[in-house]
């Protein structure tokens, strides 16, 4: 018997979980879909994934989706289960690629276990500009991009 059940959840529910449990990011304003990870033993929500359009302007938002938030309560294997489910859902919805970014000091173990591959390391930096000033973040350093091609056979 599987340890988890993955279900579609509303953005409001996913954002509430992120607000309560995420280490360094808050809720998001929009999404393509959100998934919840339910522990079978007690039916408790133990993690969420919020998938939306890519934030980088140069990435095709019609064929690619990005995991904007993935957050768990620390339940073992929930991250890998959610990353694998995001990949399957994006493929089923007809997307060609799925990506996500993690902090440079995070190992990416759950991503690799779920079938994702390391893409590249970003330079990092602030999203603030003269025309659109933004609040500084403690996490403006380099990030690692992981992704998966979703071949439709």
N, C-alpha and C positions, 0 to 999 in steps of 0.2 A: 504494500500500500504506500502511496506517495505521501511524503511529509507535508506538502503544501497543496493548496488549491489556489489557482490564480484566477481572479475575476476582474471584469471591468468595474471601475469605480468612478464616481463623479469627481470633477476637479476640486470642488469644495471640500470633499472628504480627504482627498489626497493632500491638498494644501494645509488642512488642519493637522494632519499627521506630520507633515514637513515642519510646520511651525513649532510643534511640540518636540520633535526628535532630531532634526537635522543639525549637524555640528556647526556649519558655517554659512548656510544659505537659508533664505526665507521662501515663502510661497511664490508662485509664478502667476502671471496675469492671463495666460492663455495656453492651450494645448491642442494636440490632435487627438490623443487618447491618454487615459490613465489606468494603471493596473494596480490591484491590491493583492498582497500575498497573505493568505489566511492559513494559520496553523491548523492542521486537521485535528490535533489532539484536543484543542479547547476552542476552536473556531474564532480565535483572536486575530485581528489585523496586526501583522508583525512587520509589514513593509509596504512601501508604495513606489511606483515609478510614474513619472510624468514625462510624456513624450510630446514634443512639439516641433515647430519648424526650426531649422538651424538658425542660430543667432548670427553667425558670420554671413555678411552680405554676399560673399562670393560663392556660397554653396547653394546649389539649386534646391529651393524649398519645395518644388513640385515632385521631385523624385527622391529626396532625402529627408529623413526625420532625425531629430536629435533627442537623446535622453537628457532632459533638462534638470531633473531631480531624480535621484534614487536614494531612498532613505529607509532604514530598518530600525527596529528597537534592539538590535544586537542578536537576534535569533540566528544561530548558525545556518549557513547555506541559503538564507533568504535572499541575499544580494545576487548570488549566482542564479537562483530560480527566477528572479525578476528580470535580470539581464537576458536570460534565455527566452523568457516569455515575451519581452519587448521585441526581440529579433523575430520570433514566430509571428507575432501580431503585425509587425510592419510588413513582413513578407506577405501575409494573408491579405493585407490592405493594398497591395500592389506597389509598395515603395521599392526602389532599387538599392538603396543604401541606408544604413543606420549608423549614427556616430554618437560619441559622448566624449566629454573632457573630464579628466580627474586631476587632482593636485599632483604636482611633480613628485612629492614625497609619498604618494600612495602607490602600492605595488601593482595594482591591476589584476590580482589573482582571481577575483570573482569574474572579471570580464573574460580573461583567458579560459577559465573553466566553462564559461557559457558559449564559447566559440567565437569570441571577438578577437581581433588582432590589433597589435600596436601599429599606429599610423605614423605619428611624428610628435615632436615636442615643440610647443609654441614658445615664442619669445616672452610672452606675458606683457603686462602693462595695464594702464588704466583705460576704461571705456569713456572717460570724460573728454570733452572737446570744448572749444570756445563757444560753439553754437548750442551745445547741449551739456552743460556741466553736470557731473554726477558725483555722488558721495564716494569718497575713497573707500576701498575695501582692503582688508588685511590679507586677501588672497589674490593679489595682482601679479604674482610671480608666474614663472613658466608653468604650463599645463601639459599633460600628455593626452593626445587624441587616440581613441580606440574606435574601430569601426568594423562593419561587416557588409560585404556585398550580398545582396539578397537575390540570387539568381532564381528566376522563375521558370522552373522546368515543367 
